[in-house]
């Protein structure tokens, strides 16, 4: 995952149904295709506050890299899939997910 500063990204204001499904499908594959499906493993809600995103429900606790909590996934205007995570100090960080990561898993 490539870490980026938020001011380097331009997020979409709205996501189509296809884009929402694409994010969920990408995350399903990225987390290893859990048997229970993405909706049970990582329930996501579509929101458009500040920018459009697929947000994890508050009670969901998906840890990434050991100490980062998954908060949301979205798509930039350049069609990059980006996740927002909270680190151990509650600081929001953004990471670009690449197809290469998915294909090498």
Helices and strands as residue ranges (DSSP letters): E 2-4, G 6-8, H 17-30, H 38-41, E 44-47, E 53-56, E 63-64, E 68-75, E 81-86, E 92-97, H 99-104
